[in-house]
Amino acid sequence: MNVPAGLNYTEEHEWIRVEGDEAVVGITDYAQSQLGDIVFVECETVGDELKAGDTFGTIEAVKTVSDLYLPASGEVLEFNEALEDQPELVNKDPYGEGWIVKIKLNDKAELDGLLSADAYKAII
């Protein structure tokens, strides 16, 4: 299972990568493997201010639909529009082209409460 160092993780299997005052969010390699073939990703929260743990969208696989939870508080700036035509990018490249949203972080200190790569590996 691919769990890159340098990212923070949630127990709900999202990852977050900080880029200045913004961050990129997606689901982990473990999560995409458990979901199976992803057929649809939805995010109707662009422009919304959300708290850590709030649902920011859903991801649909052949066998289930799962909520997506924001790892840190902030404004949802952008949805990865490539996923509209190619939701399978989440399966192929969950940490790269398969990212889901970008957010403007409210408080970077919230990241201290998230899991490191090693801690995430321990729970999966």
SEBAMAR-257044 format. One line per field, with one value per residue (C-alpha): residue number from 1; residue in three letters; chain; x, y, z. Coordinates in steps of 0.5 Angstrom, whole numbers, plus 500, padded with zeros to 3 digits. Layout:
<nodes>
nr: c(NUM_...)
rest: c(ALA_...)
kette: c(A_...)
xx: c(X_...)
yy: c(Y_...)
zz: c(Z_...)
</nodes>
This chain:
<nodes>
nr: c(1_2_3_4_5_6_7_8_9_10_11_12_13_14_15_16_17_18_19_20_21_22_23_24_25_26_27_28_29_30_31_32_33_34_35_36_37_38_39_40_41_42_43_44_45_46_47_48_49_50_51_52_53_54_55_56_57_58_59_60_61_62_63_64_65_66_67_68_69_70_71_72_73_74_75_76_77_78_79_80_81_82_83_84_85_86_87_88_89_90_91_92_93_94_95_96_97_98_99_100_101_102_103_104_105_106_107_108_109_110_111_112_113_114_115_116_117_118_119_120_121_122_123_124)
rest: c(MET_ASN_VAL_PRO_ALA_GLY_LEU_ASN_TYR_THR_GLU_GLU_HIS_GLU_TRP_ILE_ARG_VAL_GLU_GLY_ASP_GLU_ALA_VAL_VAL_GLY_ILE_THR_ASP_TYR_ALA_GLN_SER_GLN_LEU_GLY_ASP_ILE_VAL_PHE_VAL_GLU_CYS_GLU_THR_VAL_GLY_ASP_GLU_LEU_LYS_ALA_GLY_ASP_THR_PHE_GLY_THR_ILE_GLU_ALA_VAL_LYS_THR_VAL_SER_ASP_LEU_TYR_LEU_PRO_ALA_SER_GLY_GLU_VAL_LEU_GLU_PHE_ASN_GLU_ALA_LEU_GLU_ASP_GLN_PRO_GLU_LEU_VAL_ASN_LYS_ASP_PRO_TYR_GLY_GLU_GLY_TRP_ILE_VAL_LYS_ILE_LYS_LEU_ASN_ASP_LYS_ALA_GLU_LEU_ASP_GLY_LEU_LEU_SER_ALA_ASP_ALA_TYR_LYS_ALA_ILE_ILE)
kette: c(A_A_A_A_A_A_A_A_A_A_A_A_A_A_A_A_A_A_A_A_A_A_A_A_A_A_A_A_A_A_A_A_A_A_A_A_A_A_A_A_A_A_A_A_A_A_A_A_A_A_A_A_A_A_A_A_A_A_A_A_A_A_A_A_A_A_A_A_A_A_A_A_A_A_A_A_A_A_A_A_A_A_A_A_A_A_A_A_A_A_A_A_A_A_A_A_A_A_A_A_A_A_A_A_A_A_A_A_A_A_A_A_A_A_A_A_A_A_A_A_A_A_A_A)
xx: c(500_503_503_507_511_510_503_498_492_486_483_477_483_483_490_492_498_500_502_503_497_493_492_491_486_485_483_489_491_488_481_481_483_478_472_474_473_471_465_464_466_462_464_458_462_467_466_464_467_468_470_475_471_465_463_466_463_462_465_462_465_461_459_458_458_462_462_469_471_475_482_482_478_478_475_474_477_477_475_479_475_479_475_468_471_476_474_478_484_483_484_490_494_491_496_497_492_487_487_480_480_484_483_485_487_484_489_495_496_490_494_498_492_492_496_503_505_507_501_497_500_499_492_491)
yy: c(500_507_512_518_521_529_528_528_523_522_516_516_515_522_526_533_536_543_548_555_558_552_545_539_534_527_520_515_509_504_508_507_500_498_502_499_502_509_512_518_524_530_536_542_545_550_557_554_555_548_546_540_533_536_533_536_531_524_519_513_506_501_498_504_511_514_521_525_529_535_534_541_547_552_555_550_553_548_542_537_538_532_528_529_526_521_519_513_518_517_509_510_516_518_522_526_527_524_530_532_539_545_549_555_553_557_554_550_548_543_539_537_533_529_522_522_517_512_513_512_505_503_503_500)
zz: c(500_498_504_502_508_508_508_514_514_517_520_515_510_507_506_506_503_505_499_503_506_501_501_497_499_496_499_500_496_501_501_493_493_498_494_488_481_482_477_480_485_487_490_491_496_492_495_502_509_512_519_520_519_515_509_503_497_496_492_488_487_483_490_495_496_501_504_504_510_510_514_516_517_511_504_499_493_487_485_481_474_471_475_472_466_469_476_475_476_484_483_478_482_488_491_484_478_483_488_490_492_494_500_503_510_516_522_520_527_526_522_528_530_524_523_520_515_520_524_518_516_523_523_516)
</nodes>
